[in-house]
Amino acid sequence: MNSVASSRISQTTSVLAFAFGAVMAAEPTEWPTQETPNYRIENVATSYSSVLDQIMNNSAKQNPIVDFARDMASIYTSLSQRQERLGKEFETAIFEDIESLYEA
């Protein structure tokens, strides 16, 4: 490609980039608001883990790793089964300002 064609392509690209930038700056985009939350709590039971399944089912002898994994699984199951919902007003208060609960 010769230098004249290369120069014209470069100028055309620059003009298009500038035009798109000007249009985007002149008309702020209004994003639609989402009325339903992105989250939905359906299941509080433990999830399946193939690693935990291998540890639990593939060891015939007594193993401290198996005992630890079994104990941790039972603690998690117990906690998840005893959870109670906080109520509408607490959930509303938490989820209205959820970003402030986390450090940046």
Backbone as CSV, one residue per row, in Angstrom:
resi,resn,N_x,N_y,N_z,CA_x,CA_y,CA_z,C_x,C_y,C_z
1,MET,0.854,-1.171,0.000,0.000,0.000,0.000,0.901,1.235,0.000
2,ASN,0.516,2.194,-0.780,1.361,3.391,-0.864,1.036,4.362,0.256
3,SER,1.827,5.371,0.379,1.689,6.303,1.500,0.440,7.166,1.392
4,VAL,-0.046,7.467,0.185,-1.256,8.292,0.021,-2.474,7.527,0.520
5,ALA,-2.601,6.243,0.125,-3.734,5.438,0.563,-3.692,5.223,2.065
6,SER,-2.501,4.993,2.596,-2.344,4.794,4.030,-2.733,6.051,4.797
7,SER,-2.362,7.207,4.272,-2.689,8.470,4.913,-4.192,8.709,4.913
8,ARG,-4.870,8.379,3.806,-6.330,8.579,3.726,-7.071,7.649,4.671
9,ILE,-6.618,6.414,4.781,-7.263,5.474,5.706,-7.082,5.962,7.133
10,SER,-5.886,6.436,7.457,-5.613,6.943,8.793,-6.481,8.164,9.103
11,GLN,-6.635,9.076,8.132,-7.476,10.263,8.328,-8.939,9.859,8.473
12,THR,-9.406,8.929,7.644,-10.801,8.478,7.715,-11.075,7.825,9.064
13,THR,-10.165,7.010,9.522,-10.329,6.350,10.820,-10.369,7.377,11.938
14,SER,-9.511,8.369,11.881,-9.486,9.411,12.909,-10.775,10.218,12.910
15,VAL,-11.278,10.545,11.729,-12.516,11.320,11.629,-13.684,10.511,12.173
16,LEU,-13.760,9.227,11.825,-14.848,8.385,12.328,-14.778,8.237,13.846
17,ALA,-13.598,8.034,14.375,-13.440,7.909,15.819,-13.861,9.197,16.523
18,PHE,-13.460,10.328,15.977,-13.847,11.609,16.558,-15.365,11.803,16.480
19,ALA,-15.977,11.446,15.352,-17.423,11.610,15.188,-18.191,10.733,16.170
20,PHE,-17.782,9.477,16.305,-18.460,8.598,17.263,-18.289,9.094,18.694
21,GLY,-17.113,9.577,19.018,-16.882,10.120,20.351,-17.729,11.344,20.624
22,ALA,-17.877,12.207,19.624,-18.696,13.412,19.789,-20.155,13.050,19.987
23,VAL,-20.641,12.081,19.221,-22.044,11.661,19.368,-22.270,11.062,20.743
24,MET,-21.341,10.241,21.191,-21.496,9.618,22.509,-21.441,10.645,23.625
25,ALA,-20.617,11.667,23.479,-20.513,12.708,24.510,-21.722,13.639,24.492
26,ALA,-22.283,13.869,23.316,-23.406,14.805,23.201,-24.707,14.206,23.721
27,GLU,-24.903,12.915,23.525,-26.146,12.275,23.947,-25.846,11.240,25.017
28,PRO,-26.066,11.598,26.280,-25.807,10.609,27.327,-26.770,9.434,27.202
29,THR,-26.246,8.268,27.353,-27.050,7.060,27.227,-27.830,6.841,28.501
30,GLU,-29.116,6.612,28.365,-29.945,6.303,29.513,-30.188,4.804,29.511
31,TRP,-29.625,4.157,30.496,-29.773,2.713,30.591,-31.093,2.411,31.282
32,PRO,-31.782,1.381,30.840,-33.055,1.037,31.481,-32.807,0.537,32.905
33,THR,-33.703,0.894,33.791,-33.562,0.439,35.167,-34.154,-0.958,35.280
34,GLN,-33.517,-1.760,36.082,-33.975,-3.126,36.266,-34.860,-3.156,37.498
35,GLU,-36.068,-3.622,37.329,-37.005,-3.603,38.430,-36.918,-4.842,39.302
36,THR,-36.471,-5.941,38.740,-36.306,-7.147,39.536,-34.829,-7.310,39.880
37,PRO,-34.524,-7.773,41.078,-33.123,-7.914,41.468,-32.424,-9.022,40.686
38,ASN,-31.088,-8.935,40.619,-30.294,-9.935,39.919,-30.135,-11.212,40.731
39,TYR,-30.470,-11.183,41.970,-30.267,-12.321,42.838,-31.603,-12.958,43.187
40,ARG,-31.554,-14.210,43.507,-32.747,-14.910,43.964,-32.270,-16.085,44.798
41,ILE,-32.662,-16.122,46.049,-32.243,-17.193,46.940,-33.296,-18.292,46.872
42,GLU,-32.909,-19.411,46.315,-33.832,-20.526,46.175,-33.481,-21.675,47.104
43,ASN,-32.187,-21.999,47.184,-31.767,-23.210,47.853,-30.667,-22.883,48.854
44,VAL,-30.849,-23.306,50.089,-29.813,-23.085,51.089,-29.159,-24.396,51.504
45,ALA,-29.425,-25.468,50.770,-28.795,-26.749,51.060,-27.373,-26.758,50.510
46,THR,-26.602,-27.735,50.949,-25.224,-27.822,50.480,-25.185,-28.176,49.005
47,SER,-24.141,-27.749,48.341,-23.983,-28.043,46.924,-23.087,-29.262,46.752
48,TYR,-23.149,-29.869,45.587,-22.361,-31.057,45.298,-20.921,-30.667,44.990
49,SER,-19.997,-31.398,45.539,-18.581,-31.180,45.272,-17.960,-32.517,44.886
50,SER,-17.408,-32.599,43.684,-16.799,-33.852,43.242,-15.565,-34.180,44.073
51,VAL,-14.831,-33.164,44.508,-13.649,-33.397,45.341,-14.061,-33.984,46.679
52,LEU,-15.064,-33.396,47.301,-15.548,-33.904,48.578,-16.111,-35.309,48.410
53,ASP,-16.789,-35.564,47.307,-17.334,-36.893,47.033,-16.217,-37.928,46.932
54,GLN,-15.128,-37.589,46.270,-13.997,-38.513,46.167,-13.363,-38.762,47.527
55,ILE,-13.223,-37.720,48.316,-12.621,-37.877,49.641,-13.491,-38.769,50.514
56,MET,-14.785,-38.553,50.475,-15.698,-39.287,51.346,-15.869,-40.747,50.915
57,ASN,-15.952,-40.997,49.616,-16.310,-42.331,49.135,-15.125,-43.209,48.765
58,ASN,-13.969,-42.659,48.482,-12.847,-43.451,47.999,-11.830,-43.812,49.071
59,SER,-12.084,-43.495,50.306,-11.105,-43.852,51.332,-11.707,-44.920,52.235
60,ALA,-11.051,-46.054,52.292,-11.557,-47.171,53.089,-11.057,-47.091,54.528
61,LYS,-9.864,-46.571,54.731,-9.303,-46.513,56.076,-9.578,-45.158,56.725
62,GLN,-9.371,-45.094,57.999,-9.575,-43.861,58.757,-8.526,-42.838,58.317
63,ASN,-8.969,-41.663,57.976,-8.073,-40.652,57.444,-8.438,-39.311,58.073
64,PRO,-7.479,-38.568,58.627,-7.811,-37.273,59.245,-8.385,-36.270,58.254
65,ILE,-7.989,-36.373,56.991,-8.535,-35.463,55.981,-10.016,-35.749,55.772
66,VAL,-10.358,-37.036,55.743,-11.767,-37.416,55.580,-12.575,-36.951,56.776
67,ASP,-12.026,-37.136,57.972,-12.735,-36.688,59.171,-12.944,-35.179,59.151
68,PHE,-11.913,-34.436,58.775,-12.033,-32.979,58.704,-13.067,-32.569,57.664
69,ALA,-13.020,-33.174,56.489,-13.982,-32.843,55.433,-15.402,-33.178,55.867
70,ARG,-15.576,-34.312,56.526,-16.908,-34.712,56.998,-17.412,-33.721,58.055
71,ASP,-16.519,-33.342,58.984,-16.913,-32.390,60.024,-17.283,-31.034,59.433
72,MET,-16.488,-30.552,58.473,-16.794,-29.265,57.841,-18.105,-29.337,57.076
73,ALA,-18.352,-30.437,56.385,-19.612,-30.593,55.652,-20.799,-30.613,56.599
74,SER,-20.649,-31.268,57.732,-21.764,-31.313,58.680,-22.006,-29.946,59.329
75,ILE,-20.932,-29.192,59.581,-21.101,-27.841,60.128,-21.827,-26.949,59.123
76,TYR,-21.390,-27.008,57.861,-22.026,-26.191,56.828,-23.496,-26.578,56.648
77,THR,-23.778,-27.871,56.640,-25.162,-28.331,56.491,-26.007,-27.860,57.664
78,SER,-25.468,-27.978,58.870,-26.202,-27.545,60.056,-26.495,-26.046,60.007
79,LEU,-25.492,-25.244,59.639,-25.706,-23.792,59.552,-26.739,-23.435,58.486
80,SER,-26.642,-24.085,57.337,-27.565,-23.731,56.251,-28.993,-24.162,56.563
81,GLN,-29.161,-25.235,57.317,-30.516,-25.685,57.663,-31.149,-24.811,58.735
82,ARG,-30.335,-24.183,59.576,-30.877,-23.355,60.658,-31.034,-21.891,60.295
83,GLN,-30.703,-21.519,59.075,-30.830,-20.118,58.680,-32.290,-19.708,58.607
84,GLU,-32.543,-18.473,58.988,-33.879,-17.896,58.893,-33.777,-16.589,58.123
85,ARG,-34.818,-16.269,57.398,-34.846,-15.001,56.678,-34.970,-13.866,57.693
86,LEU,-34.332,-12.737,57.379,-34.339,-11.602,58.294,-35.660,-10.854,58.294
87,GLY,-36.354,-10.911,57.211,-37.592,-10.164,57.082,-37.479,-9.104,56.008
88,LYS,-38.601,-8.642,55.532,-38.651,-7.719,54.409,-37.898,-6.425,54.695
89,GLU,-38.090,-5.849,55.889,-37.478,-4.541,56.158,-35.957,-4.631,56.285
90,PHE,-35.436,-5.706,56.868,-33.987,-5.873,56.959,-33.382,-6.109,55.570
91,GLU,-34.025,-6.970,54.782,-33.519,-7.247,53.435,-33.522,-5.987,52.583
92,THR,-34.567,-5.190,52.705,-34.641,-3.944,51.947,-33.505,-3.004,52.355
93,ALA,-33.286,-2.866,53.658,-32.235,-1.974,54.147,-30.852,-2.444,53.696
94,ILE,-30.617,-3.738,53.714,-29.304,-4.264,53.318,-29.085,-4.095,51.824
95,PHE,-30.059,-4.486,51.017,-29.854,-4.511,49.574,-29.980,-3.132,48.922
96,GLU,-30.544,-2.154,49.617,-30.583,-0.800,49.043,-29.192,-0.188,48.971
97,ASP,-28.352,-0.494,49.939,-27.027,0.115,49.993,-25.955,-0.953,50.165
98,ILE,-26.026,-1.976,49.325,-25.131,-3.140,49.482,-23.683,-2.789,49.162
99,GLU,-23.437,-1.790,48.281,-22.056,-1.435,47.936,-21.291,-0.908,49.137
100,SER,-21.967,-0.245,50.066,-21.258,0.321,51.217,-20.849,-0.749,52.223
101,LEU,-21.379,-1.968,52.086,-21.001,-3.036,53.000,-19.629,-3.606,52.675
102,TYR,-19.140,-3.358,51.471,-17.869,-3.914,51.033,-16.827,-2.804,50.924
103,GLU,-15.605,-3.137,51.262,-14.525,-2.170,51.147,-13.993,-2.172,49.726
104,ALA,-13.628,-1.015,49.238,-13.092,-0.923,47.885,-11.606,-1.099,47.870
